Amino acid sequence: MTDNSTRTDLFSPTKLGEIELSNRIVMAPLTRGRTNEDGVPNELNVTYYAQRVSAGLIISEATNISAQGCGYAMTPGIWTEDQVAGWKKVTDAIHVAGGKIVMQLWHVGRFSHVDLQPNKEAPVAPSVIKADGNVFTSRGIEKASMPRALRTDEIPDVIEQYRHAAECAKCAGFDGVEIHAANNYLLEQFLRDSTNHRTDQYGGSIENRARLILEVVDAVTHIWGGGRVGIRLSPVTTEVGNTPLDRNVMATYGYLIQQLNKFKLAYLHFVEGTTGKSRDVPEGVDLDKLRSLFDGSYIGNNNYNLEMAISRRAEGKVDAVAFGRPFISNPDLVERLRYGIELADINNDAYYGNGAKGYTDWLKANN
């Protein structure tokens, strides 16, 4: 049996900010649609995460920071006492086994449906631009509803939702949090000029469009300290909903990344290409150059295999590598990668909401 730890330090301990990892393999956030209807994690979720504890770091599935932030049924939340208690069972199981887990904080913005919103109100967004995509409600797949634009005086409440969620994540025993500013959800909707047509201090210039993200980071780091806060960005993804890119990717994301440096974050987590699809980038965009603007640790993500991970690590282009879908069908992914064991494939039908089937019934290689 091959031991790939002789070829790379991916399987060696490291540190992202103040978070100590047993290896550089990260479990990416994976929405699975299997929590209770009230967003409270259950025993099935505890089992699922505990099975994957050999990851150097687990990033939780995207977790709604508020009822307003929810865009998909059966996804977890982190704003109520019951949700905190449910997540505490997950973090306890991870820590007993020696693992580390951070929570990804999520507000979907316009990618929601009135049936998922409090009092069946319209979803909120930077501007009144309908999302081209579907969401999952209790009735099944639905087209995203027409959003309403957040008033300027409502934005402090959104920031408070993030602050409160960060505080709840600490009470739930997480090792840190990751701010989800990727995949064209609320924070990236504010950042991109394709989805932000505002004329107040949160729209127009790059500085104004980046303002909300930076104010959220400021609020969250006041709870956790920068060394236990990461952020996820996706400069060139069109997912979700075939969202147009910003007109000047390098200037917009370059400015944001340079501003993030003052918070001394634990890591920057990049979706390199189109989320879950191609690693191609448009002409004129250099993701490695953007990455180089960040002063801290960097997690690369999107369709990595072992050889690519080893190569980019050897070149100093990543500090850690996040694997998503391979972790679904391979709870022991770290061991399989280290010893060259064949990976199990997953059926797409098992991604969302099928109970234990395709969720916790995957076998480890030695079984």
KEDRENKE-460318 format. One record per residue (C-alpha): residue in one letter; x, y, z. Coordinates in steps of 0.05 Angstrom, whole numbers, padded with zeros to 5 digits, always signed. Layout:
N
aXYZ
...
This chain:
367
m+00000+00000+00000
t+00026+00069-00020
d+00034+00122+00034
n+00026+00189-00001
s+00048+00226+00062
t+00119+00213+00037
r+00104+00257-00025
t+00069+00316+00007
d+00055+00351+00073
l-00021+00351+00059
f-00027+00297+00113
s+00015+00335+00164
p-00011+00381+00219
t-00018+00455+00205
k-00052+00517+00233
l-00102+00564+00201
g-00101+00627+00242
e-00113+00602+00313
i-00145+00536+00291
e-00098+00476+00295
l-00110+00421+00244
s-00086+00349+00243
n-00078+00353+00167
r-00089+00400+00108
i-00150+00364+00080
v-00213+00405+00091
m-00284+00381+00085
a-00320+00434+00044
p-00390+00458+00064
l-00442+00411+00034
t-00517+00426+00036
r-00552+00359+00047
g-00624+00378+00066
r-00631+00332+00126
t-00644+00374+00187
n-00711+00381+00222
e-00762+00429+00192
d-00745+00481+00245
g-00672+00480+00225
v-00650+00440+00286
p-00596+00388+00273
n-00615+00317+00293
e-00580+00252+00311
l-00571+00234+00238
n-00532+00298+00229
v-00489+00281+00289
t-00472+00213+00259
y-00457+00243+00191
y-00407+00294+00216
a-00374+00247+00265
q-00361+00197+00209
r-00319+00249+00173
v-00278+00272+00232
s-00211+00253+00202
a-00214+00316+00159
g-00164+00367+00185
l-00221+00416+00187
i-00296+00407+00175
i-00333+00467+00149
s-00406+00457+00166
e-00460+00458+00113
a-00485+00528+00100
t-00526+00549+00160
n-00580+00602+00159
i-00566+00661+00204
s-00639+00679+00210
a-00708+00661+00185
q-00700+00716+00133
g-00635+00684+00110
c-00667+00617+00093
g-00675+00596+00020
y-00681+00520+00022
a-00724+00475+00065
m-00692+00426+00114
t-00628+00467+00120
p-00600+00483+00189
g-00604+00548+00227
i-00563+00581+00282
w-00608+00635+00312
t-00651+00597+00363
e-00634+00561+00428
d-00659+00495+00400
q-00613+00502+00340
v-00554+00517+00384
a-00569+00455+00426
g-00575+00412+00364
w-00508+00436+00337
k-00476+00427+00406
k-00487+00352+00398
v-00450+00355+00332
t-00390+00395+00358
d-00385+00351+00420
a-00381+00288+00377
i-00328+00321+00333
h-00286+00343+00392
v-00290+00277+00429
a-00260+00245+00367
g-00205+00298+00363
g-00232+00337+00303
k-00244+00411+00288
i-00306+00443+00258
v-00325+00514+00238
m-00394+00538+00220
q-00409+00570+00153
l-00456+00630+00164
w-00506+00638+00107
h-00558+00688+00083
v-00586+00670+00015
g-00613+00739-00003
r-00655+00735-00066
f-00649+00660-00073
s-00711+00644-00033
h-00786+00636-00039
v-00843+00671-00002
d-00863+00604+00029
l-00796+00602+00065
q-00798+00673+00090
p-00829+00700+00154
n-00901+00720+00141
k-00892+00700+00069
e-00855+00764+00054
a-00813+00775-00007
p-00739+00754-00001
v-00690+00811+00009
a-00634+00831-00038
p-00592+00892-00055
s-00637+00907-00115
v-00702+00884-00145
i-00672+00834-00193
k-00704+00765-00195
a-00658+00705-00189
d-00656+00657-00247
g-00659+00593-00207
n-00698+00544-00165
v-00704+00535-00090
f-00730+00476-00049
t-00792+00488-00007
s-00837+00441+00033
r-00877+00433-00030
g-00817+00415-00073
i-00778+00453-00125
e-00802+00524-00137
k-00777+00584-00177
a-00743+00636-00134
s-00792+00693-00116
m-00783+00765-00137
p-00742+00799-00082
r-00749+00868-00053
a-00691+00915-00043
l-00667+00924+00029
r-00676+00994+00054
t-00613+01028+00078
d-00641+01031+00148
e-00652+00955+00148
i-00579+00937+00134
p-00556+00945+00207
d-00607+00890+00224
v-00575+00844+00172
i-00507+00856+00204
e-00537+00842+00272
q-00564+00775+00245
y-00492+00756+00228
r-00467+00779+00295
h-00520+00741+00333
a-00508+00678+00291
a-00433+00683+00305
e-00448+00688+00379
c-00495+00628+00375
a-00441+00588+00338
k-00394+00601+00396
c-00446+00577+00445
a-00455+00515+00403
g-00382+00497+00412
f-00353+00510+00343
d-00279+00523+00334
g-00293+00583+00290
v-00338+00608+00234
e-00334+00618+00159
i-00371+00677+00129
h-00406+00653+00065
a-00393+00709+00016
a-00393+00663-00045
n-00439+00628-00094
n-00480+00691-00107
y-00518+00692-00042
l-00533+00757-00004
l-00462+00783+00009
e-00438+00769-00062
q-00503+00799-00089
f-00481+00864-00056
l-00410+00858-00083
r-00424+00846-00156
d-00447+00903-00200
s-00490+00854-00239
t-00536+00844-00179
n-00526+00909-00141
h-00557+00971-00174
r-00563+01012-00111
t-00549+01086-00107
d-00537+01092-00032
q-00473+01079+00007
y-00479+01005-00008
g-00480+01011-00084
g-00444+01042-00142
s-00369+01043-00129
i-00328+00981-00112
e-00317+01010-00042
n-00391+01018-00032
r-00409+00948-00058
a-00356+00916-00013
r-00381+00955+00047
l-00432+00904+00073
i-00383+00846+00071
l-00331+00886+00109
e-00382+00909+00161
v-00404+00836+00170
v-00332+00814+00178
d-00321+00869+00229
a-00382+00847+00269
v-00364+00773+00268
t-00291+00783+00286
h-00313+00824+00346
i-00345+00759+00371
w-00291+00710+00351
g-00227+00748+00338
g-00198+00746+00268
g-00158+00683+00280
r-00220+00640+00283
v-00258+00671+00225
g-00251+00650+00152
i-00287+00676+00090
r-00308+00641+00026
l-00307+00678-00040
s-00323+00656-00111
p-00299+00710-00160
v-00318+00675-00225
t-00374+00628-00209
t-00442+00637-00242
e-00473+00590-00192
v-00525+00593-00164
g-00577+00614-00215
n-00531+00631-00274
t-00513+00697-00241
p-00472+00745-00285
l-00401+00762-00263
d-00378+00829-00239
r-00354+00872-00296
n-00285+00880-00266
v-00269+00817-00226
m-00197+00834-00212
a-00210+00904-00187
t-00271+00887-00146
y-00246+00824-00111
g-00175+00852-00107
y-00201+00912-00068
l-00242+00867-00022
i-00185+00819-00007
q-00137+00876+00009
q-00188+00906+00057
l-00198+00838+00090
n-00124+00836+00110
k-00135+00886+00166
f-00178+00834+00203
k-00122+00782+00204
l-00170+00726+00186
a-00155+00652+00196
y-00162+00637+00122
l-00189+00656+00054
h-00229+00600+00021
f-00234+00607-00055
v-00279+00572-00104
e-00231+00566-00162
g-00276+00570-00224
t-00350+00554-00228
t-00375+00520-00165
g-00378+00445-00173
k-00364+00450-00247
s-00307+00478-00289
r-00242+00507-00264
d-00238+00552-00325
v-00234+00627-00313
p-00250+00684-00360
e-00195+00719-00399
g-00162+00772-00357
v-00177+00739-00291
d-00119+00709-00250
l-00143+00675-00187
d-00073+00660-00163
k-00057+00735-00168
l-00119+00751-00127
r-00099+00698-00076
s-00030+00729-00070
l-00062+00794-00045
f-00085+00758+00018
d-00036+00758+00076
g-00062+00696+00112
s-00074+00623+00097
y-00110+00600+00034
i-00157+00542+00022
g-00165+00521-00051
n-00231+00489-00072
n-00266+00462-00134
n-00256+00395-00169
y-00190+00378-00137
n-00161+00309-00141
l-00102+00284-00102
e-00050+00298-00155
m-00075+00369-00166
a-00075+00380-00091
i-00004+00355-00084
s+00020+00397-00143
r-00011+00462-00120
r+00012+00451-00049
a+00084+00438-00074
e+00081+00503-00114
g+00059+00541-00052
k-00008+00560-00083
v-00050+00530-00028
d-00042+00520+00047
a-00100+00470+00050
v-00148+00438+00001
a-00223+00431+00009
f-00258+00370-00020
g-00333+00370-00025
r-00370+00315-00061
p-00316+00262-00049
f-00330+00269+00025
i-00403+00250+00014
s-00389+00179-00008
n-00322+00172+00027
p-00328+00188+00101
d-00255+00164+00107
l-00231+00207+00049
v-00167+00229+00084
e-00145+00156+00093
r-00164+00138+00022
l-00124+00196-00006
r-00064+00182+00038
y-00060+00108+00021
g-00084+00110-00051
i-00149+00072-00039
e-00201+00077-00094
l-00257+00127-00080
a-00330+00107-00079
d-00376+00144-00127
i-00441+00178-00107
n-00508+00178-00140
n-00534+00248-00149
d-00602+00225-00123
a-00571+00217-00054
y-00548+00289-00048
y-00610+00318-00015
g-00663+00296+00035
n-00664+00220+00033
g-00654+00205+00106
a-00597+00158+00122
k-00594+00130+00051
g-00535+00162+00016
y-00519+00202+00078
t-00494+00159+00135
d-00494+00089+00102
w-00427+00095+00066
l-00375+00044+00087
k-00303+00058+00103
a-00251+00024+00060
n-00233-00027+00114
n-00305-00049+00120
